[in-house]
Amino acid sequence: MSTVPSGTVVITGAAGGMGRPAAQRFAAQGRPLLLCDLDAERLEALAEELRPAAGRVDILAADIAAEDYPAQVIAALGDAPLYALVHTAGLSPTMSDARRIFAVNYHATERLVAALLPRFEAGGCAVLISSVSAYMLADPALLTSIRDFVQTGNDEGIAGFMDNPGMSYAISKRAVINFVEREAPAFGARSLRIASIAPGFIDTPMGRAEAEENAQLRGLITMVPQQRMGHGDEIASVAEFLCSPAASYISGTDIRVDGGIIGLLSMKG
Ligand SMILES: NC(=O)c1ccc[n+]([C@@H]2O[C@H](COP(=O)([O-])OP(=O)(O)OC[C@H]3O[C@@H](n4cnc5c(N)ncnc54)[C@H](O)[C@@H]3O)[C@@H](O)[C@H]2O)c1
């Protein structure tokens, strides 16, 4: 039987559409939380709401793309053991330029996970967020280049896309999927797990902003087999499951939570 660790849950993007319900779920478990996002006021308001259930709730308002961000998270954790990382902070194609999107979605993720790996208590789990857009990249040569980049740091095959926010976003999310595959052995060696969730079209501030800007996306939303956008809590519930002992053999993989859209598109060929 696996023991349930008792340490802190670090949630990035905690003020966002998926981070907030994730924070509410782990608070309801009575766990200590470290809530991370850009805006201290929104974080403090959430922390106030969650303290009665969660007990200790700390906040960290900082940019995850800053070089010293992992050190800031470690400092905010203090001596507390780490149970889980639920890393939802990210930027979508309409939110920034291609380089910044890649820096936030991939480089910052890689640095944060590397820094936190030694801090997890046995049984702990890191949950990252990819996207269905990673599954919409069809060119086999590009997919090989992304895997090569994640494995070796050689960015030759992806550098040419770093002026296109949509491609940068999709490549960053594919790289997150490959990163989870790459890191699973290091996590397993410490009795830890790492996995990602690929959300479909989710009704959050980000999801709504993208749908407003992009007619093709609105068309895809009408095709989703579940016939609606998802809710942030439908991602948070899977993050909670992945961190629980019920998911004790899930590692190094990506879980699509997309109402069936990628399955449908692949059937159409
Ligand atoms: N909403 C969707 O339809 C959808 C679909 C697929 C994937 N995703 C992914 O899910 C994750 C969560 O998205 P969401 O819908 O909750 O978005 P959201 O915009 O509601 O929340 C994201 C949060 O991340 C924070 N954040 C952004 N950049 C940051 C930075 N540099 N430093 C610290 N915090 C930062 C924002 O302040 C925000 O609170 C993202 O990685 C996104 O790419 C979303």
The ligand as an ORCA input file, in Angstrom:
! r2SCAN-3c Opt
* xyz 0 1
  N      -8.059     27.403    -21.586
  C      -7.838     26.561    -22.575
  O      -8.690     26.361    -23.459
  C      -6.518     25.803    -22.639
  C      -6.392     24.789    -23.609
  C      -5.223     24.059    -23.673
  C      -4.190     24.329    -22.789
  N      -4.317     25.329    -21.861
  C      -3.217     25.538    -20.936
  O      -3.693     25.437    -19.619
  C      -2.901     26.244    -18.731
  C      -3.819     27.091    -17.868
  O      -4.606     27.893    -18.705
  P      -5.897     28.694    -18.208
  O      -6.942     28.456    -19.213
  O      -6.149     28.397    -16.766
  O      -5.357     30.182    -18.405
  P      -5.571     31.474    -17.514
  O      -5.055     32.597    -18.344
  O      -6.955     31.526    -16.983
  O      -4.592     31.213    -16.297
  C      -3.188     31.187    -16.462
  C      -2.563     31.878    -15.266
  O      -1.142     31.853    -15.457
  C      -0.637     33.087    -15.023
  N       0.600     33.394    -15.703
  C       0.763     33.645    -17.035
  N       2.038     33.945    -17.287
  C       2.697     33.893    -16.107
  C       4.044     34.136    -15.742
  N       4.970     34.493    -16.641
  N       4.389     34.001    -14.447
  C       3.455     33.634    -13.523
  N       2.168     33.408    -13.816
  C       1.789     33.536    -15.098
  C      -1.719     34.115    -15.369
  O      -1.603     35.300    -14.577
  C      -3.005     33.344    -15.122
  O      -3.523     33.590    -13.830
  C      -1.959     27.037    -19.636
  O      -0.696     26.411    -19.638
  C      -2.603     26.917    -21.012
  O      -1.663     27.018    -22.049
  C      -5.460     26.078    -21.779
*
